[in-house]
């Protein structure tokens, strides 16, 4: 649960940061955006420090926009009452051991 809570906080923070950058006058997606990442640290009360790294956030925001997913709908799905759930690696067949997440409404799948 703490992992999911921390990831939700990280997603919200980086999605809002990407929106602010992308809405700046004259902004256009640039090849350098494919190499960029946002890196944040949060304190989870009672659980210590949590590090979150979001790769190519402006690229993924642009992809969501191209497919008709605006920031409000994306974040609403993540922050819905059902929230985000972790899918076990046994269910996904992940050989890397990476964690997979899915929103409660089933619209978004994240690694």
C-alpha positions as CSV (number, residue, x, y, z in Angstrom):
1,X,0.0,0.0,0.0
2,X,2.8,2.4,0.8
3,X,4.4,1.8,-2.5
4,X,1.2,2.5,-4.4
5,X,0.6,5.7,-2.3
6,X,4.1,7.0,-3.0
7,X,3.8,6.2,-6.8
8,X,0.5,8.0,-6.9
9,X,2.0,11.1,-5.3
10,X,5.0,10.9,-7.8
11,X,2.7,10.6,-10.8
12,X,0.6,13.6,-9.7
13,X,3.7,15.7,-9.1
14,X,5.3,14.9,-12.4
15,X,2.1,15.1,-14.4
16,X,1.4,18.6,-13.1
17,X,5.0,19.7,-13.8
18,X,4.8,18.4,-17.4
19,X,1.5,20.2,-17.9
20,X,2.9,23.5,-16.8
21,X,5.9,23.1,-19.1
22,X,3.8,22.0,-22.1
23,X,1.3,24.9,-21.6
24,X,4.1,27.5,-21.7
25,X,3.8,29.8,-24.7
26,X,5.9,28.6,-27.7
27,X,6.5,25.1,-26.2
28,X,6.9,22.3,-28.7
29,X,8.0,18.7,-28.2
30,X,11.8,18.5,-28.8
31,X,14.1,15.5,-29.5
32,X,15.8,16.3,-26.2
33,X,12.5,15.6,-24.4
34,X,13.0,11.9,-25.1
35,X,16.1,11.9,-22.9
36,X,14.7,14.0,-20.1
37,X,13.4,12.8,-16.8
38,X,12.0,14.2,-13.6
39,X,13.5,13.1,-10.4
40,X,11.8,13.8,-7.0
41,X,12.2,12.7,-3.4
42,X,9.2,12.6,-1.0
43,X,9.0,11.8,2.7
44,X,6.3,9.3,3.5
45,X,5.3,9.8,7.1
46,X,6.3,6.8,9.1
47,X,8.0,5.2,6.1
48,X,11.0,7.3,5.3
49,X,12.2,8.8,2.0
50,X,10.7,7.7,-1.3
51,X,12.5,8.4,-4.7
52,X,10.5,8.8,-7.9
53,X,11.8,9.1,-11.4
54,X,9.6,9.7,-14.4
55,X,11.2,9.1,-17.8
56,X,10.3,11.3,-20.8
57,X,7.2,12.8,-19.0
58,X,6.6,15.4,-21.7
59,X,6.7,12.7,-24.4
60,X,4.2,10.6,-22.6
61,X,2.0,13.6,-21.9
62,X,2.1,14.4,-25.6
63,X,1.1,10.8,-26.5
64,X,-1.8,11.0,-24.1
65,X,-2.9,14.2,-25.6
66,X,-2.7,12.7,-29.2
67,X,-5.0,9.9,-28.1
68,X,-7.5,12.3,-26.5
69,X,-6.5,11.8,-22.9
70,X,-6.3,15.2,-21.2
71,X,-4.4,15.7,-17.9
72,X,-7.6,16.0,-15.8
73,X,-9.0,12.6,-17.0
74,X,-5.6,10.9,-16.5
75,X,-5.2,12.2,-13.0
76,X,-8.9,11.6,-12.2
77,X,-8.5,7.9,-13.1
78,X,-5.4,7.6,-10.9
79,X,-7.0,9.4,-8.0
80,X,-10.4,7.7,-8.3
81,X,-11.8,6.0,-5.2
82,X,-10.5,2.7,-6.4
83,X,-7.0,4.2,-6.9
84,X,-4.2,2.2,-8.4
85,X,-3.6,-1.5,-7.7
86,X,-0.4,-3.4,-8.0
87,X,-0.5,-6.5,-10.3
88,X,1.7,-9.4,-9.1
89,X,4.6,-10.4,-11.3
90,X,3.1,-13.9,-11.4
91,X,0.0,-12.4,-13.1
92,X,2.0,-10.4,-15.7
93,X,4.7,-13.0,-16.3
94,X,7.3,-10.4,-15.7
95,X,10.8,-11.9,-15.9
96,X,12.4,-8.6,-14.8
97,X,10.6,-8.5,-11.5
98,X,9.3,-5.0,-12.2
99,X,6.1,-3.9,-10.6
100,X,3.0,-3.3,-12.8
101,X,0.2,-1.0,-11.8
102,X,-3.4,-0.6,-13.1
103,X,-5.9,2.1,-12.4
104,X,-9.1,1.0,-10.6
105,X,-11.2,1.8,-13.7
106,X,-8.8,-0.3,-15.9
107,X,-8.0,2.6,-18.3
108,X,-4.3,2.9,-17.6
109,X,-1.6,0.3,-17.1
110,X,1.8,1.4,-15.8
111,X,5.3,-0.1,-15.3
